[in-house]
Amino acid sequence: QVQLVESGGGLVQAGGSLRLSCAASGSIFSVATMGWYRQAPGKQRELVADITSGGSTTYDESVKGRFTISRDNAKNTVYLQMNSLKPEDTAVYYCNADITTWSGRRPGYWGQGTQVTVSS
């Protein structure tokens, strides 16, 4: 079965940096758009950034200029470099991928989530 495994979360002071990684594995034929979402307690899950297989990117206004999304298609891995972190960035971060397998295409594959906490 397809799995998305995340790593790189943790505790950091305001102004610091973290790099998140998410690797997809299993019987994968192709991966289209991959992205990062986040959810804080009591709030809706929101898109942080995503990237197409061709490299086109989209960022939420709140992270534009601070975060950079990238991917390695050969490794089916997506990254999120987070700089100049703010307490408002504190949330559980989830990776998402649009993956085609032998059974068809599904946009709703999710990682397990990784906690990012930014202290004042």
Secondary structure, DSSP 8 states (H G I E B T S, - for coil): --EEEEE--EEEETT--EEEEEEEESS-SEEEEEEEEEE-TTS--EEEEEE-TT--EEE-TTTTTTEEEEEEGGGTEEEEEE-S--GGG-EEEEEEEEEEETTEEEEEEE---EEEEEE-
